[in-house]
């Protein structure tokens, strides 16, 4: 099985993916973020550094997903990733110059045509206040210059994209959680609820197949 955890910056994707990995004994694939040499410059000047930033992320995520197929799925080993590669399109459309969009989408299409598709996407969302607090708490230096407006627009983009994704890909189960109502990092009972719902959603479908 291959599942991904998605949602806007600061919503808790990696924390939940780690918990899923431990609970279900899945291998964990963690997104490469701070290793991106353009990211700090990107938040300081999005227009100038967007293409370089997005291309770095796309190439690295392509390599990771290629490794998933060869090292895990082909050997019947389950994997959870703290991202879905579709996030590249969300960020690209938010930040790239108009003249770069078509070029980027062509490269994305070529790289992802035969990539493994997840069995399920776990989608986390939260209010902008919650996201800003969690971004501040984790204290990543590269995110110091991130604006509230940028994060608010990004969260709205996620909502639109995931809704459209559900329509276009009915074969992929989308499991939603509200990060304002649940704090699976600080409240064990919330984590138990989330993991139980994930188990029911994932394996109920398998039992009926």
C-alpha positions as CSV (number, residue, x, y, z in Angstrom):
1,X,0.0,0.0,0.0
2,X,1.1,3.5,-0.8
3,X,-0.5,6.5,1.0
4,X,0.4,10.2,1.1
5,X,-0.3,12.9,3.6
6,X,-1.0,16.4,2.2
7,X,-2.0,19.9,3.3
8,X,-0.7,23.4,3.5
9,X,2.6,24.4,5.1
10,X,2.6,23.9,8.9
11,X,-0.5,21.7,9.1
12,X,1.4,18.7,10.5
13,X,2.0,16.4,7.5
14,X,5.3,15.0,8.7
15,X,4.1,14.5,12.3
16,X,1.1,12.5,11.1
17,X,3.1,10.5,8.5
18,X,5.6,9.5,11.2
19,X,2.8,8.4,13.4
20,X,1.2,6.4,10.6
21,X,4.6,4.8,9.7
22,X,5.1,3.7,13.4
23,X,1.5,2.5,13.9
24,X,1.1,0.6,10.7
25,X,4.7,-0.5,10.2
26,X,5.0,1.4,6.9
27,X,8.2,2.6,5.5
28,X,8.5,6.4,5.7
29,X,9.3,8.8,2.8
30,X,10.1,12.3,4.0
31,X,9.9,15.3,1.8
32,X,13.2,17.2,1.1
33,X,12.6,20.8,2.2
34,X,15.4,22.6,3.9
35,X,18.0,21.0,1.5
36,X,16.5,23.2,-1.2
37,X,19.2,25.9,-1.8
38,X,16.7,28.3,-3.3
39,X,14.0,28.2,-0.6
40,X,15.3,31.0,1.6
41,X,15.7,33.3,-1.4
42,X,12.2,32.3,-2.6
43,X,10.5,33.6,0.5
44,X,12.4,36.8,0.2
45,X,11.6,37.3,-3.5
46,X,9.1,34.8,-4.8
47,X,8.9,36.2,-8.3
48,X,12.7,36.1,-8.8
49,X,13.4,32.6,-7.4
50,X,10.1,30.6,-8.0
51,X,11.2,28.7,-11.1
52,X,14.5,27.5,-9.6
53,X,12.8,26.6,-6.3
54,X,10.0,24.6,-8.0
55,X,12.3,22.8,-10.4
56,X,14.5,21.6,-7.5
57,X,11.5,20.3,-5.6
58,X,10.1,18.6,-8.7
59,X,13.3,16.8,-9.6
60,X,13.9,15.6,-6.0
61,X,10.3,14.4,-5.6
62,X,10.6,12.5,-8.9
63,X,13.7,10.8,-7.7
64,X,12.0,9.8,-4.4
65,X,8.9,8.4,-6.1
66,X,11.1,6.5,-8.5
67,X,12.8,4.9,-5.5
68,X,9.5,4.1,-3.9
69,X,8.5,1.9,-6.9
70,X,11.9,0.1,-7.1
71,X,12.7,-0.3,-3.4
72,X,9.4,-0.7,-1.8
73,X,6.2,-1.2,-3.8
74,X,7.8,-3.7,-6.2
75,X,8.9,-5.7,-3.1
76,X,5.4,-5.6,-1.5
77,X,6.5,-3.1,1.2
78,X,4.0,-0.4,2.2
79,X,5.0,3.2,2.2
80,X,3.7,6.5,3.7
81,X,5.0,9.8,2.3
82,X,4.5,13.2,3.9
83,X,3.6,14.7,0.5
84,X,2.0,14.0,-2.8
85,X,3.8,15.1,-6.0
86,X,0.6,17.0,-7.1
87,X,1.7,19.7,-4.6
88,X,4.2,20.8,-7.2
89,X,1.3,22.1,-9.4
90,X,-0.3,23.9,-6.5
91,X,2.9,25.7,-5.6
92,X,3.8,26.3,-9.2
93,X,0.5,28.0,-10.1
94,X,0.8,30.2,-7.0
95,X,4.3,31.4,-7.6
96,X,5.6,31.0,-11.2
97,X,5.6,33.7,-13.8
98,X,3.0,33.3,-16.5
99,X,5.6,32.6,-19.1
100,X,7.1,29.7,-17.1
101,X,3.8,27.9,-16.3
102,X,3.5,26.0,-19.6
103,X,7.1,24.9,-19.6
104,X,6.9,23.7,-16.0
105,X,3.7,21.8,-16.7
106,X,5.2,20.0,-19.6
107,X,8.2,18.9,-17.5
108,X,5.9,17.8,-14.7
109,X,3.7,15.8,-17.1
110,X,6.8,14.0,-18.6
111,X,8.2,13.1,-15.2
112,X,5.0,11.9,-13.5
113,X,3.3,10.0,-16.3
114,X,4.4,6.6,-15.0
115,X,4.8,7.5,-11.4
116,X,3.1,5.3,-8.7
117,X,-0.3,6.6,-7.7
118,X,-1.3,6.4,-4.0
119,X,-4.0,4.2,-2.7
120,X,-5.1,7.1,-0.5
121,X,-4.4,10.7,0.2
122,X,-4.8,11.9,3.8
123,X,-5.6,15.6,3.5
124,X,-5.1,17.9,6.5
125,X,-6.4,21.5,6.6
126,X,-6.6,24.2,9.2
127,X,-7.3,27.9,9.6
128,X,-4.7,30.5,8.7
129,X,-4.2,31.3,12.4
130,X,-3.5,27.7,13.2
131,X,-1.1,27.3,10.3
132,X,0.8,30.5,11.2
133,X,1.2,29.4,14.9
134,X,2.6,26.0,13.8
135,X,5.0,27.4,11.3
136,X,6.3,29.8,14.0
137,X,6.6,26.9,16.5
138,X,8.8,24.7,14.3
139,X,11.1,27.7,13.7
140,X,12.6,26.9,10.3
141,X,15.0,29.7,9.3
142,X,14.0,29.4,5.6
143,X,10.3,30.2,6.5
144,X,11.0,33.4,8.5
145,X,10.1,35.6,5.5
146,X,6.9,33.8,4.6
147,X,4.0,36.2,4.5
148,X,0.5,35.5,6.0
149,X,-1.1,36.4,2.6
150,X,1.0,33.8,0.8
151,X,0.1,31.1,3.3
152,X,-3.6,32.1,3.2
153,X,-3.7,31.9,-0.6
154,X,-1.8,28.6,-0.6
155,X,-4.4,27.1,1.9
156,X,-7.2,28.2,-0.4
157,X,-5.4,26.7,-3.4
158,X,-5.1,23.4,-1.6
159,X,-8.8,23.3,-0.9
160,X,-9.7,23.9,-4.5
161,X,-7.1,21.5,-5.9
162,X,-7.9,18.6,-3.5
163,X,-11.7,18.9,-4.3
164,X,-10.9,18.8,-8.0
165,X,-8.5,15.9,-7.5
166,X,-11.2,13.8,-5.8
167,X,-13.5,14.3,-8.8
168,X,-10.7,13.5,-11.4
169,X,-9.4,10.5,-9.4
170,X,-12.3,8.6,-7.8
171,X,-10.1,5.5,-7.6
172,X,-7.9,7.3,-4.9
173,X,-9.5,7.5,-1.5
174,X,-9.2,11.0,0.1
175,X,-9.4,11.1,3.9
176,X,-9.9,14.6,5.4
177,X,-9.1,15.9,8.9
178,X,-9.5,19.4,10.4
179,X,-6.4,20.6,12.1
180,X,-8.3,23.2,14.1
181,X,-10.4,20.5,15.8
182,X,-7.6,17.9,16.1
183,X,-4.1,18.2,17.6
184,X,-2.6,14.7,17.1
185,X,0.8,16.0,18.2
186,X,-0.2,17.1,21.7
187,X,-3.4,15.1,22.4
188,X,-3.0,11.3,22.3
189,X,-6.8,10.8,22.1
190,X,-6.8,12.8,18.9
191,X,-4.1,10.7,17.4
192,X,-6.0,7.6,18.3
193,X,-9.1,8.9,16.6
194,X,-7.1,9.8,13.4
195,X,-5.3,6.4,13.2
196,X,-8.5,4.5,13.9
197,X,-10.3,6.4,11.1
198,X,-7.4,5.8,8.7
199,X,-7.4,2.1,9.5
200,X,-11.2,1.9,8.9
201,X,-11.0,3.8,5.6
202,X,-8.0,1.9,4.3
203,X,-8.9,-1.7,5.2
204,X,-12.7,-1.5,5.0
205,X,-12.2,-0.9,1.2
206,X,-9.7,-3.8,1.0
207,X,-12.2,-6.1,2.8
208,X,-15.0,-5.3,0.3
209,X,-12.8,-5.7,-2.8
